[in-house]
Amino acid sequence: MFVIRGKSGYKFFSTEPGTYGQEVQHETRRKAESMLKVAKDTLPFEEFEIVEV
């Protein structure tokens, strides 16, 4: 599993029922990379990295 985290400690948490409040995890690095692009566009002031958990 992979998560996207900001280098300054920023984390993404789920708002979905059943996983609410848990850190968003991606099954593959490819899915995480896809979401990383969205994160960079949404929060351009933050540097992100993909972390394997």
mmCIF entry with sequence, helices, sheets and N, C-alpha, C, O atoms, coordinates in Angstrom:
data_MODEL
# 
_entry.id   MODEL 
# 
_entity.id                         1 
_entity.type                       polymer 
_entity.pdbx_number_of_molecules   1 
# 
_entity_poly.entity_id                      1 
_entity_poly.type                           'polypeptide(L)' 
_entity_poly.nstd_linkage                   no 
_entity_poly.nstd_monomer                   no 
_entity_poly.pdbx_seq_one_letter_code       MFVIRGKSGYKFFSTEPGTYGQEVQHETRRKAESMLKVAKDTLPFEEFEIVEV 
_entity_poly.pdbx_seq_one_letter_code_can   MFVIRGKSGYKFFSTEPGTYGQEVQHETRRKAESMLKVAKDTLPFEEFEIVEV 
_entity_poly.pdbx_strand_id                 A 
# 
loop_
_entity_poly_seq.entity_id 
_entity_poly_seq.num 
_entity_poly_seq.mon_id 
_entity_poly_seq.hetero 
1 1  MET n 
1 2  PHE n 
1 3  VAL n 
1 4  ILE n 
1 5  ARG n 
1 6  GLY n 
1 7  LYS n 
1 8  SER n 
1 9  GLY n 
1 10 TYR n 
1 11 LYS n 
1 12 PHE n 
1 13 PHE n 
1 14 SER n 
1 15 THR n 
1 16 GLU n 
1 17 PRO n 
1 18 GLY n 
1 19 THR n 
1 20 TYR n 
1 21 GLY n 
1 22 GLN n 
1 23 GLU n 
1 24 VAL n 
1 25 GLN n 
1 26 HIS n 
1 27 GLU n 
1 28 THR n 
1 29 ARG n 
1 30 ARG n 
1 31 LYS n 
1 32 ALA n 
1 33 GLU n 
1 34 SER n 
1 35 MET n 
1 36 LEU n 
1 37 LYS n 
1 38 VAL n 
1 39 ALA n 
1 40 LYS n 
1 41 ASP n 
1 42 THR n 
1 43 LEU n 
1 44 PRO n 
1 45 PHE n 
1 46 GLU n 
1 47 GLU n 
1 48 PHE n 
1 49 GLU n 
1 50 ILE n 
1 51 VAL n 
1 52 GLU n 
1 53 VAL n 
# 
_struct_asym.id          A 
_struct_asym.entity_id   1 
# 
_struct_conf.conf_type_id            HELX_P 
_struct_conf.id                      HELX_P1 
_struct_conf.pdbx_PDB_helix_id       AA1 
_struct_conf.beg_label_comp_id       ARG 
_struct_conf.beg_label_asym_id       A 
_struct_conf.beg_label_seq_id        29 
_struct_conf.pdbx_beg_PDB_ins_code   ? 
_struct_conf.end_label_comp_id       THR 
_struct_conf.end_label_asym_id       A 
_struct_conf.end_label_seq_id        42 
_struct_conf.pdbx_end_PDB_ins_code   ? 
_struct_conf.beg_auth_comp_id        ARG 
_struct_conf.beg_auth_asym_id        A 
_struct_conf.beg_auth_seq_id         29 
_struct_conf.end_auth_comp_id        THR 
_struct_conf.end_auth_asym_id        A 
_struct_conf.end_auth_seq_id         42 
_struct_conf.pdbx_PDB_helix_class    1 
_struct_conf.details                 ? 
_struct_conf.pdbx_PDB_helix_length   14 
# 
_struct_conf_type.id          HELX_P 
_struct_conf_type.criteria    ? 
_struct_conf_type.reference   ? 
# 
_struct_sheet.id               AA1 
_struct_sheet.type             ? 
_struct_sheet.number_strands   2 
_struct_sheet.details          ? 
# 
_struct_sheet_order.sheet_id     AA1 
_struct_sheet_order.range_id_1   1 
_struct_sheet_order.range_id_2   2 
_struct_sheet_order.offset       ? 
_struct_sheet_order.sense        anti-parallel 
# 
loop_
_struct_sheet_range.sheet_id 
_struct_sheet_range.id 
_struct_sheet_range.beg_label_comp_id 
_struct_sheet_range.beg_label_asym_id 
_struct_sheet_range.beg_label_seq_id 
_struct_sheet_range.pdbx_beg_PDB_ins_code 
_struct_sheet_range.end_label_comp_id 
_struct_sheet_range.end_label_asym_id 
_struct_sheet_range.end_label_seq_id 
_struct_sheet_range.pdbx_end_PDB_ins_code 
_struct_sheet_range.beg_auth_comp_id 
_struct_sheet_range.beg_auth_asym_id 
_struct_sheet_range.beg_auth_seq_id 
_struct_sheet_range.end_auth_comp_id 
_struct_sheet_range.end_auth_asym_id 
_struct_sheet_range.end_auth_seq_id 
AA1 1 PHE A 2  ? GLY A 6  ? PHE A 2  GLY A 6  
AA1 2 PHE A 48 ? GLU A 52 ? PHE A 48 GLU A 52 
# 
loop_
_atom_site.group_PDB 
_atom_site.id 
_atom_site.type_symbol 
_atom_site.label_atom_id 
_atom_site.label_alt_id 
_atom_site.label_comp_id 
_atom_site.label_asym_id 
_atom_site.label_entity_id 
_atom_site.label_seq_id 
_atom_site.pdbx_PDB_ins_code 
_atom_site.Cartn_x 
_atom_site.Cartn_y 
_atom_site.Cartn_z 
_atom_site.occupancy 
_atom_site.B_iso_or_equiv 
_atom_site.pdbx_formal_charge 
_atom_site.auth_seq_id 
_atom_site.auth_comp_id 
_atom_site.auth_asym_id 
_atom_site.auth_atom_id 
_atom_site.pdbx_PDB_model_num 
ATOM 1   N N  . MET A 1 1  ? 0.844   -1.176 0.000   1.00 0.00 ? 1  MET A N  1 
ATOM 2   C CA . MET A 1 1  ? 0.000   0.000  0.000   1.00 0.00 ? 1  MET A CA 1 
ATOM 3   C C  . MET A 1 1  ? 0.888   1.239  0.000   1.00 0.00 ? 1  MET A C  1 
ATOM 4   O O  . MET A 1 1  ? 2.000   1.228  0.529   1.00 0.00 ? 1  MET A O  1 
ATOM 5   N N  . PHE A 1 2  ? 0.375   2.300  -0.602  1.00 0.00 ? 2  PHE A N  1 
ATOM 6   C CA . PHE A 1 2  ? 1.124   3.544  -0.739  1.00 0.00 ? 2  PHE A CA 1 
ATOM 7   C C  . PHE A 1 2  ? 0.268   4.713  -0.273  1.00 0.00 ? 2  PHE A C  1 
ATOM 8   O O  . PHE A 1 2  ? -0.949  4.719  -0.458  1.00 0.00 ? 2  PHE A O  1 
ATOM 9   N N  . VAL A 1 3  ? 0.910   5.693  0.330   1.00 0.00 ? 3  VAL A N  1 
ATOM 10  C CA . VAL A 1 3  ? 0.226   6.913  0.751   1.00 0.00 ? 3  VAL A CA 1 
ATOM 11  C C  . VAL A 1 3  ? 0.990   8.108  0.187   1.00 0.00 ? 3  VAL A C  1 
ATOM 12  O O  . VAL A 1 3  ? 2.175   8.014  -0.135  1.00 0.00 ? 3  VAL A O  1 
ATOM 13  N N  . ILE A 1 4  ? 0.290   9.223  0.078   1.00 0.00 ? 4  ILE A N  1 
ATOM 14  C CA . ILE A 1 4  ? 0.907   10.469 -0.370  1.00 0.00 ? 4  ILE A CA 1 
ATOM 15  C C  . ILE A 1 4  ? 1.010   11.369 0.853   1.00 0.00 ? 4  ILE A C  1 
ATOM 16  O O  . ILE A 1 4  ? 0.029   11.605 1.557   1.00 0.00 ? 4  ILE A O  1 
ATOM 17  N N  . ARG A 1 5  ? 2.222   11.865 1.090   1.00 0.00 ? 5  ARG A N  1 
ATOM 18  C CA . ARG A 1 5  ? 2.445   12.746 2.235   1.00 0.00 ? 5  ARG A CA 1 
ATOM 19  C C  . ARG A 1 5  ? 3.243   13.966 1.791   1.00 0.00 ? 5  ARG A C  1 
ATOM 20  O O  . ARG A 1 5  ? 4.110   13.892 0.921   1.00 0.00 ? 5  ARG A O  1 
ATOM 21  N N  . GLY A 1 6  ? 2.923   15.070 2.411   1.00 0.00 ? 6  GLY A N  1 
ATOM 22  C CA . GLY A 1 6  ? 3.696   16.278 2.179   1.00 0.00 ? 6  GLY A CA 1 
ATOM 23  C C  . GLY A 1 6  ? 4.996   16.206 2.961   1.00 0.00 ? 6  GLY A C  1 
ATOM 24  O O  . GLY A 1 6  ? 5.046   15.636 4.051   1.00 0.00 ? 6  GLY A O  1 
ATOM 25  N N  . LYS A 1 7  ? 6.027   16.776 2.410   1.00 0.00 ? 7  LYS A N  1 
ATOM 26  C CA . LYS A 1 7  ? 7.331   16.738 3.076   1.00 0.00 ? 7  LYS A CA 1 
ATOM 27  C C  . LYS A 1 7  ? 7.323   17.535 4.373   1.00 0.00 ? 7  LYS A C  1 
ATOM 28  O O  . LYS A 1 7  ? 8.204   17.355 5.213   1.00 0.00 ? 7  LYS A O  1 
ATOM 29  N N  . SER A 1 8  ? 6.344   18.411 4.547   1.00 0.00 ? 8  SER A N  1 
ATOM 30  C CA . SER A 1 8  ? 6.230   19.170 5.796   1.00 0.00 ? 8  SER A CA 1 
ATOM 31  C C  . SER A 1 8  ? 5.255   18.499 6.769   1.00 0.00 ? 8  SER A C  1 
ATOM 32  O O  . SER A 1 8  ? 4.902   19.078 7.796   1.00 0.00 ? 8  SER A O  1 
ATOM 33  N N  . GLY A 1 9  ? 4.817   17.258 6.437   1.00 0.00 ? 9  GLY A N  1 
ATOM 34  C CA . GLY A 1 9  ? 3.934   16.515 7.332   1.00 0.00 ? 9  GLY A CA 1 
ATOM 35  C C  . GLY A 1 9  ? 2.477   16.462 6.914   1.00 0.00 ? 9  GLY A C  1 
ATOM 36  O O  . GLY A 1 9  ? 1.664   15.850 7.607   1.00 0.00 ? 9  GLY A O  1 
ATOM 37  N N  . TYR A 1 10 ? 2.124   17.085 5.804   1.00 0.00 ? 10 TYR A N  1 
ATOM 38  C CA . TYR A 1 10 ? 0.741   17.081 5.329   1.00 0.00 ? 10 TYR A CA 1 
ATOM 39  C C  . TYR A 1 10 ? 0.317   15.661 4.971   1.00 0.00 ? 10 TYR A C  1 
ATOM 40  O O  . TYR A 1 10 ? 1.072   14.929 4.331   1.00 0.00 ? 10 TYR A O  1 
ATOM 41  N N  . LYS A 1 11 ? -0.906  15.263 5.390   1.00 0.00 ? 11 LYS A N  1 
ATOM 42  C CA . LYS A 1 11 ? -1.448  13.940 5.078   1.00 0.00 ? 11 LYS A CA 1 
ATOM 43  C C  . LYS A 1 11 ? -2.864  14.095 4.553   1.00 0.00 ? 11 LYS A C  1 
ATOM 44  O O  . LYS A 1 11 ? -3.552  15.067 4.866   1.00 0.00 ? 11 LYS A O  1 
ATOM 45  N N  . PHE A 1 12 ? -3.292  13.130 3.753   1.00 0.00 ? 12 PHE A N  1 
ATOM 46  C CA . PHE A 1 12 ? -4.660  13.099 3.243   1.00 0.00 ? 12 PHE A CA 1 
ATOM 47  C C  . PHE A 1 12 ? -5.456  12.071 4.035   1.00 0.00 ? 12 PHE A C  1 
ATOM 48  O O  . PHE A 1 12 ? -5.023  10.932 4.206   1.00 0.00 ? 12 PHE A O  1 
ATOM 49  N N  . PHE A 1 13 ? -6.630  12.486 4.518   1.00 0.00 ? 13 PHE A N  1 
ATOM 50  C CA . PHE A 1 13 ? -7.479  11.594 5.293   1.00 0.00 ? 13 PHE A CA 1 
ATOM 51  C C  . PHE A 1 13 ? -8.789  11.362 4.563   1.00 0.00 ? 13 PHE A C  1 
ATOM 52  O O  . PHE A 1 13 ? -9.298  12.251 3.880   1.00 0.00 ? 13 PHE A O  1 
ATOM 53  N N  . SER A 1 14 ? -9.327  10.166 4.711   1.00 0.00 ? 14 SER A N  1 
ATOM 54  C CA . SER A 1 14 ? -10.545 9.762  4.030   1.00 0.00 ? 14 SER A CA 1 
ATOM 55  C C  . SER A 1 14 ? -11.776 10.440 4.641   1.00 0.00 ? 14 SER A C  1 
ATOM 56  O O  . SER A 1 14 ? -11.847 10.678 5.846   1.00 0.00 ? 14 SER A O  1 
ATOM 57  N N  . THR A 1 15 ? -12.736 10.739 3.770   1.00 0.00 ? 15 THR A N  1 
ATOM 58  C CA . THR A 1 15 ? -14.038 11.230 4.217   1.00 0.00 ? 15 THR A CA 1 
ATOM 59  C C  . THR A 1 15 ? -15.132 10.240 3.837   1.00 0.00 ? 15 THR A C  1 
ATOM 60  O O  . THR A 1 15 ? -16.320 10.544 3.945   1.00 0.00 ? 15 THR A O  1 
ATOM 61  N N  . GLU A 1 16 ? -14.722 9.045  3.389   1.00 0.00 ? 16 GLU A N  1 
ATOM 62  C CA . GLU A 1 16 ? -15.660 8.007  2.967   1.00 0.00 ? 16 GLU A CA 1 
ATOM 63  C C  . GLU A 1 16 ? -16.194 7.243  4.186   1.00 0.00 ? 16 GLU A C  1 
ATOM 64  O O  . GLU A 1 16 ? -15.450 7.005  5.137   1.00 0.00 ? 16 GLU A O  1 
ATOM 65  N N  . PRO A 1 17 ? -17.485 6.855  4.163   1.00 0.00 ? 17 PRO A N  1 
ATOM 66  C CA . PRO A 1 17 ? -18.009 6.023  5.243   1.00 0.00 ? 17 PRO A CA 1 
ATOM 67  C C  . PRO A 1 17 ? -17.218 4.710  5.340   1.00 0.00 ? 17 PRO A C  1 
ATOM 68  O O  . PRO A 1 17 ? -16.893 4.104  4.319   1.00 0.00 ? 17 PRO A O  1 
ATOM 69  N N  . GLY A 1 18 ? -16.921 4.289  6.529   1.00 0.00 ? 18 GLY A N  1 
ATOM 70  C CA . GLY A 1 18 ? -16.178 3.056  6.734   1.00 0.00 ? 18 GLY A CA 1 
ATOM 71  C C  . GLY A 1 18 ? -14.679 3.264  6.874   1.00 0.00 ? 18 GLY A C  1 
ATOM 72  O O  . GLY A 1 18 ? -13.997 2.465  7.516   1.00 0.00 ? 18 GLY A O  1 
ATOM 73  N N  . THR A 1 19 ? -14.159 4.335  6.275   1.00 0.00 ? 19 THR A N  1 
ATOM 74  C CA . THR A 1 19 ? -12.729 4.637  6.405   1.00 0.00 ? 19 THR A CA 1 
ATOM 75  C C  . THR A 1 19 ? -12.520 6.080  6.848   1.00 0.00 ? 19 THR A C  1 
ATOM 76  O O  . THR A 1 19 ? -11.407 6.602  6.773   1.00 0.00 ? 19 THR A O  1 
ATOM 77  N N  . TYR A 1 20 ? -13.580 6.719  7.304   1.00 0.00 ? 20 TYR A N  1 
ATOM 78  C CA . TYR A 1 20 ? -13.513 8.131  7.680   1.00 0.00 ? 20 TYR A CA 1 
ATOM 79  C C  . TYR A 1 20 ? -12.404 8.372  8.702   1.00 0.00 ? 20 TYR A C  1 
ATOM 80  O O  . TYR A 1 20 ? -12.318 7.673  9.712   1.00 0.00 ? 20 TYR A O  1 
ATOM 81  N N  . GLY A 1 21 ? -11.570 9.350  8.435   1.00 0.00 ? 21 GLY A N  1 
ATOM 82  C CA . GLY A 1 21 ? -10.515 9.730  9.359   1.00 0.00 ? 21 GLY A CA 1 
ATOM 83  C C  . GLY A 1 21 ? -9.224  8.938  9.226   1.00 0.00 ? 21 GLY A C  1 
ATOM 84  O O  . GLY A 1 21 ? -8.235  9.250  9.889   1.00 0.00 ? 21 GLY A O  1 
ATOM 85  N N  . GLN A 1 22 ? -9.222  7.919  8.376   1.00 0.00 ? 22 GLN A N  1 
ATOM 86  C CA . GLN A 1 22 ? -8.010  7.136  8.161   1.00 0.00 ? 22 GLN A CA 1 
ATOM 87  C C  . GLN A 1 22 ? -7.221  7.740  7.005   1.00 0.00 ? 22 GLN A C  1 
ATOM 88  O O  . GLN A 1 22 ? -7.793  8.349  6.101   1.00 0.00 ? 22 GLN A O  1 
ATOM 89  N N  . GLU A 1 23 ? -5.920  7.570  7.041   1.00 0.00 ? 23 GLU A N  1 
ATOM 90  C CA . GLU A 1 23 ? -5.086  8.079  5.960   1.00 0.00 ? 23 GLU A CA 1 
ATOM 91  C C  . GLU A 1 23 ? -5.431  7.333  4.669   1.00 0.00 ? 23 GLU A C  1 
ATOM 92  O O  . GLU A 1 23 ? -5.572  6.110  4.673   1.00 0.00 ? 23 GLU A O  1 
ATOM 93  N N  . VAL A 1 24 ? -5.565  8.066  3.577   1.00 0.00 ? 24 VAL A N  1 
ATOM 94  C CA . VAL A 1 24 ? -5.919  7.477  2.284   1.00 0.00 ? 24 VAL A CA 1 
ATOM 95  C C  . VAL A 1 24 ? -4.759  6.609  1.801   1.00 0.00 ? 24 VAL A C  1 
ATOM 96  O O  . VAL A 1 24 ? -3.620  7.068  1.711   1.00 0.00 ? 24 VAL A O  1 
ATOM 97  N N  . GLN A 1 25 ? -5.069  5.341  1.491   1.00 0.00 ? 25 GLN A N  1 
ATOM 98  C CA . GLN A 1 25 ? -4.054  4.409  0.995   1.00 0.00 ? 25 GLN A CA 1 
ATOM 99  C C  . GLN A 1 25 ? -4.420  3.973  -0.417  1.00 0.00 ? 25 GLN A C  1 
ATOM 100 O O  . GLN A 1 25 ? -5.592  3.796  -0.748  1.00 0.00 ? 25 GLN A O  1 
ATOM 101 N N  . HIS A 1 26 ? -3.388  3.802  -1.244  1.00 0.00 ? 26 HIS A N  1 
ATOM 102 C CA . HIS A 1 26 ? -3.568  3.377  -2.634  1.00 0.00 ? 26 HIS A CA 1 
ATOM 103 C C  . HIS A 1 26 ? -2.944  1.999  -2.795  1.00 0.00 ? 26 HIS A C  1 
ATOM 104 O O  . HIS A 1 26 ? -1.856  1.740  -2.280  1.00 0.00 ? 26 HIS A O  1 
ATOM 105 N N  . GLU A 1 27 ? -3.633  1.116  -3.512  1.00 0.00 ? 27 GLU A N  1 
ATOM 106 C CA . GLU A 1 27 ? -3.179  -0.269 -3.660  1.00 0.00 ? 27 GLU A CA 1 
ATOM 107 C C  . GLU A 1 27 ? -1.906  -0.402 -4.477  1.00 0.00 ? 27 GLU A C  1 
ATOM 108 O O  . GLU A 1 27 ? -1.098  -1.294 -4.220  1.00 0.00 ? 27 GLU A O  1 
ATOM 109 N N  . THR A 1 28 ? -1.717  0.471  -5.455  1.00 0.00 ? 28 THR A N  1 
ATOM 110 C CA . THR A 1 28 ? -0.533  0.368  -6.317  1.00 0.00 ? 28 THR A CA 1 
ATOM 111 C C  . THR A 1 28 ? 0.189   1.713  -6.380  1.00 0.00 ? 28 THR A C  1 
ATOM 112 O O  . THR A 1 28 ? -0.402  2.766  -6.139  1.00 0.00 ? 28 THR A O  1 
ATOM 113 N N  . ARG A 1 29 ? 1.472   1.653  -6.707  1.00 0.00 ? 29 ARG A N  1 
ATOM 114 C CA . ARG A 1 29 ? 2.243   2.892  -6.875  1.00 0.00 ? 29 ARG A CA 1 
ATOM 115 C C  . ARG A 1 29 ? 1.662   3.706  -8.024  1.00 0.00 ? 29 ARG A C  1 
ATOM 116 O O  . ARG A 1 29 ? 1.652   4.936  -7.971  1.00 0.00 ? 29 ARG A O  1 
ATOM 117 N N  . ARG A 1 30 ? 1.179   3.029  -9.060  1.00 0.00 ? 30 ARG A N  1 
ATOM 118 C CA . ARG A 1 30 ? 0.614   3.729  -10.221 1.00 0.00 ? 30 ARG A CA 1 
ATOM 119 C C  . ARG A 1 30 ? -0.593  4.581  -9.831  1.00 0.00 ? 30 ARG A C  1 
ATOM 120 O O  . ARG A 1 30 ? -0.725  5.718  -10.283 1.00 0.00 ? 30 ARG A O  1 
ATOM 121 N N  . LYS A 1 31 ? -1.482  4.024  -8.983  1.00 0.00 ? 31 LYS A N  1 
ATOM 122 C CA . LYS A 1 31 ? -2.641  4.791  -8.519  1.00 0.00 ? 31 LYS A CA 1 
ATOM 123 C C  . LYS A 1 31 ? -2.185  5.974  -7.669  1.00 0.00 ? 31 LYS A C  1 
ATOM 124 O O  . LYS A 1 31 ? -2.729  7.073  -7.769  1.00 0.00 ? 31 LYS A O  1 
ATOM 125 N N  . ALA A 1 32 ? -1.181  5.731  -6.837  1.00 0.00 ? 32 ALA A N  1 
ATOM 126 C CA . ALA A 1 32 ? -0.656  6.802  -5.992  1.00 0.00 ? 32 ALA A CA 1 
ATOM 127 C C  . ALA A 1 32 ? -0.044  7.906  -6.851  1.00 0.00 ? 32 ALA A C  1 
ATOM 128 O O  . ALA A 1 32 ? -0.222  9.087  -6.553  1.00 0.00 ? 32 ALA A O  1 
ATOM 129 N N  . GLU A 1 33 ? 0.663   7.543  -7.896  1.00 0.00 ? 33 GLU A N  1 
ATOM 130 C CA . GLU A 1 33 ? 1.264   8.533  -8.790  1.00 0.00 ? 33 GLU A CA 1 
ATOM 131 C C  . GLU A 1 33 ? 0.188   9.368  -9.482  1.00 0.00 ? 33 GLU A C  1 
ATOM 132 O O  . GLU A 1 33 ? 0.355   10.573 -9.670  1.00 0.00 ? 33 GLU A O  1 
ATOM 133 N N  . SER A 1 34 ? -0.907  8.727  -9.856  1.00 0.00 ? 34 SER A N  1 
ATOM 134 C CA . SER A 1 34 ? -2.011  9.435  -10.481 1.00 0.00 ? 34 SER A CA 1 
ATOM 135 C C  . SER A 1 34 ? -2.595  10.472 -9.513  1.00 0.00 ? 34 SER A C  1 
ATOM 136 O O  . SER A 1 34 ? -2.869  11.606 -9.904  1.00 0.00 ? 34 SER A O  1 
ATOM 137 N N  . MET A 1 35 ? -2.782  10.078 -8.266  1.00 0.00 ? 35 MET A N  1 
ATOM 138 C CA . MET A 1 35 ? -3.327  10.991 -7.269  1.00 0.00 ? 35 MET A CA 1 
ATOM 139 C C  . MET A 1 35 ? -2.308  12.062 -6.862  1.00 0.00 ? 35 MET A C  1 
ATOM 140 O O  . MET A 1 35 ? -2.687  13.159 -6.452  1.00 0.00 ? 35 MET A O  1 
ATOM 141 N N  . LEU A 1 36 ? -1.038  11.745 -6.976  1.00 0.00 ? 36 LEU A N  1 
ATOM 142 C CA . LEU A 1 36 ? 0.007   12.713 -6.674  1.00 0.00 ? 36 LEU A CA 1 
ATOM 143 C C  . LEU A 1 36 ? -0.083  13.911 -7.616  1.00 0.00 ? 36 LEU A C  1 
ATOM 144 O O  . LEU A 1 36 ? 0.121   15.051 -7.199  1.00 0.00 ? 36 LEU A O  1 
ATOM 145 N N  . LYS A 1 37 ? -0.388  13.650 -8.880  1.00 0.00 ? 37 LYS A N  1 
ATOM 146 C CA . LYS A 1 37 ? -0.553  14.733 -9.857  1.00 0.00 ? 37 LYS A CA 1 
ATOM 147 C C  . LYS A 1 37 ? -1.695  15.652 -9.442  1.00 0.00 ? 37 LYS A C  1 
ATOM 148 O O  . LYS A 1 37 ? -1.581  16.874 -9.543  1.00 0.00 ? 37 LYS A O  1 
ATOM 149 N N  . VAL A 1 38 ? -2.796  15.065 -8.975  1.00 0.00 ? 38 VAL A N  1 
ATOM 150 C CA . VAL A 1 38 ? -3.946  15.851 -8.518  1.00 0.00 ? 38 VAL A CA 1 
ATOM 151 C C  . VAL A 1 38 ? -3.554  16.674 -7.294  1.00 0.00 ? 38 VAL A C  1 
ATOM 152 O O  . VAL A 1 38 ? -3.899  17.852 -7.195  1.00 0.00 ? 38 VAL A O  1 
ATOM 153 N N  . ALA A 1 39 ? -2.834  16.051 -6.367  1.00 0.00 ? 39 ALA A N  1 
ATOM 154 C CA . ALA A 1 39 ? -2.416  16.753 -5.152  1.00 0.00 ? 39 ALA A CA 1 
ATOM 155 C C  . ALA A 1 39 ? -1.528  17.943 -5.489  1.00 0.00 ? 39 ALA A C  1 
ATOM 156 O O  . ALA A 1 39 ? -1.684  19.018 -4.911  1.00 0.00 ? 39 ALA A O  1 
ATOM 157 N N  . LYS A 1 40 ? -0.605  17.758 -6.413  1.00 0.00 ? 40 LYS A N  1 
ATOM 158 C CA . LYS A 1 40 ? 0.301   18.853 -6.792  1.00 0.00 ? 40 LYS A CA 1 
ATOM 159 C C  . LYS A 1 40 ? -0.460  20.002 -7.453  1.00 0.00 ? 40 LYS A C  1 
ATOM 160 O O  . LYS A 1 40 ? -0.117  21.168 -7.257  1.00 0.00 ? 40 LYS A O  1 
ATOM 161 N N  . ASP A 1 41 ? -1.486  19.679 -8.231  1.00 0.00 ? 41 ASP A N  1 
ATOM 162 C CA . ASP A 1 41 ? -2.293  20.721 -8.867  1.00 0.00 ? 41 ASP A CA 1 
ATOM 163 C C  . ASP A 1 41 ? -3.163  21.445 -7.843  1.00 0.00 ? 41 ASP A C  1 
ATOM 164 O O  . ASP A 1 41 ? -3.393  22.649 -7.953  1.00 0.00 ? 41 ASP A O  1 
ATOM 165 N N  . THR A 1 42 ? -3.643  20.707 -6.851  1.00 0.00 ? 42 THR A N  1 
ATOM 166 C CA . THR A 1 42 ? -4.538  21.270 -5.845  1.00 0.00 ? 42 THR A CA 1 
ATOM 167 C C  . THR A 1 42 ? -3.782  22.111 -4.821  1.00 0.00 ? 42 THR A C  1 
ATOM 168 O O  . THR A 1 42 ? -4.257  23.169 -4.408  1.00 0.00 ? 42 THR A O  1 
ATOM 169 N N  . LEU A 1 43 ? -2.617  21.643 -4.416  1.00 0.00 ? 43 LEU A N  1 
ATOM 170 C CA . LEU A 1 43 ? -1.819  22.321 -3.393  1.00 0.00 ? 43 LEU A CA 1 
ATOM 171 C C  . LEU A 1 43 ? -0.407  22.576 -3.930  1.00 0.00 ? 43 LEU A C  1 
ATOM 172 O O  . LEU A 1 43 ? 0.535   21.897 -3.522  1.00 0.00 ? 43 LEU A O  1 
ATOM 173 N N  . PRO A 1 44 ? -0.251  23.531 -4.828  1.00 0.00 ? 44 PRO A N  1 
ATOM 174 C CA . PRO A 1 44 ? 1.044   23.737 -5.481  1.00 0.00 ? 44 PRO A CA 1 
ATOM 175 C C  . PRO A 1 44 ? 2.154   24.233 -4.546  1.00 0.00 ? 44 PRO A C  1 
ATOM 176 O O  . PRO A 1 44 ? 3.331   24.181 -4.901  1.00 0.00 ? 44 PRO A O  1 
ATOM 177 N N  . PHE A 1 45 ? 1.785   24.709 -3.366  1.00 0.00 ? 45 PHE A N  1 
ATOM 178 C CA . PHE A 1 45 ? 2.784   25.230 -2.433  1.00 0.00 ? 45 PHE A CA 1 
ATOM 179 C C  . PHE A 1 45 ? 3.445   24.137 -1.605  1.00 0.00 ? 45 PHE A C  1 
ATOM 180 O O  . PHE A 1 45 ? 4.425   24.407 -0.911  1.00 0.00 ? 45 PHE A O  1 
ATOM 181 N N  . GLU A 1 46 ? 2.936   22.912 -1.658  1.00 0.00 ? 46 GLU A N  1 
ATOM 182 C CA . GLU A 1 46 ? 3.436   21.795 -0.855  1.00 0.00 ? 46 GLU A CA 1 
ATOM 183 C C  . GLU A 1 46 ? 4.226   20.834 -1.735  1.00 0.00 ? 46 GLU A C  1 
ATOM 184 O O  . GLU A 1 46 ? 3.866   20.615 -2.892  1.00 0.00 ? 46 GLU A O  1 
ATOM 185 N N  . GLU A 1 47 ? 5.293   20.262 -1.201  1.00 0.00 ? 47 GLU A N  1 
ATOM 186 C CA . GLU A 1 47 ? 6.035   19.206 -1.890  1.00 0.00 ? 47 GLU A CA 1 
ATOM 187 C C  . GLU A 1 47 ? 5.552   17.876 -1.350  1.00 0.00 ? 47 GLU A C  1 
ATOM 188 O O  . GLU A 1 47 ? 5.496   17.681 -0.136  1.00 0.00 ? 47 GLU A O  1 
ATOM 189 N N  . PHE A 1 48 ? 5.203   16.956 -2.241  1.00 0.00 ? 48 PHE A N  1 
ATOM 190 C CA . PHE A 1 48 ? 4.673   15.655 -1.843  1.00 0.00 ? 48 PHE A CA 1 
ATOM 191 C C  . PHE A 1 48 ? 5.613   14.529 -2.228  1.00 0.00 ? 48 PHE A C  1 
ATOM 192 O O  . PHE A 1 48 ? 6.459   14.666 -3.112  1.00 0.00 ? 48 PHE A O  1 
ATOM 193 N N  . GLU A 1 49 ? 5.438   13.411 -1.537  1.00 0.00 ? 49 GLU A N  1 
ATOM 194 C CA . GLU A 1 49 ? 6.182   12.194 -1.871  1.00 0.00 ? 49 GLU A CA 1 
ATOM 195 C C  . GLU A 1 49 ? 5.262   11.001 -1.658  1.00 0.00 ? 49 GLU A C  1 
ATOM 196 O O  . GLU A 1 49 ? 4.295   11.069 -0.898  1.00 0.00 ? 49 GLU A O  1 
ATOM 197 N N  . ILE A 1 50 ? 5.581   9.911  -2.341  1.00 0.00 ? 50 ILE A N  1 
ATOM 198 C CA . ILE A 1 50 ? 4.837   8.656  -2.176  1.00 0.00 ? 50 ILE A CA 1 
ATOM 199 C C  . ILE A 1 50 ? 5.628   7.793  -1.213  1.00 0.00 ? 50 ILE A C  1 
ATOM 200 O O  . ILE A 1 50 ? 6.828   7.580  -1.380  1.00 0.00 ? 50 ILE A O  1 
ATOM 201 N N  . VAL A 1 51 ? 4.920   7.295  -0.189  1.00 0.00 ? 51 VAL A N  1 
ATOM 202 C CA . VAL A 1 51 ? 5.550   6.486  0.847   1.00 0.00 ? 51 VAL A CA 1 
ATOM 203 C C  . VAL A 1 51 ? 4.890   5.105  0.868   1.00 0.00 ? 51 VAL A C  1 
ATOM 204 O O  . VAL A 1 51 ? 3.663   5.006  0.884   1.00 0.00 ? 51 VAL A O  1 
ATOM 205 N N  . GLU A 1 52 ? 5.691   4.051  0.867   1.00 0.00 ? 52 GLU A N  1 
ATOM 206 C CA . GLU A 1 52 ? 5.139   2.699  0.959   1.00 0.00 ? 52 GLU A CA 1 
ATOM 207 C C  . GLU A 1 52 ? 4.902   2.383  2.437   1.00 0.00 ? 52 GLU A C  1 
ATOM 208 O O  . GLU A 1 52 ? 5.789   2.552  3.273   1.00 0.00 ? 52 GLU A O  1 
ATOM 209 N N  . VAL A 1 53 ? 3.690   1.924  2.738   1.00 0.00 ? 53 VAL A N  1 
ATOM 210 C CA . VAL A 1 53 ? 3.351   1.560  4.127   1.00 0.00 ? 53 VAL A CA 1 
ATOM 211 C C  . VAL A 1 53 ? 2.962   0.107  4.242   1.00 0.00 ? 53 VAL A C  1 
ATOM 212 O O  . VAL A 1 53 ? 2.648   -0.363 5.335   1.00 0.00 ? 53 VAL A O  1 
# 
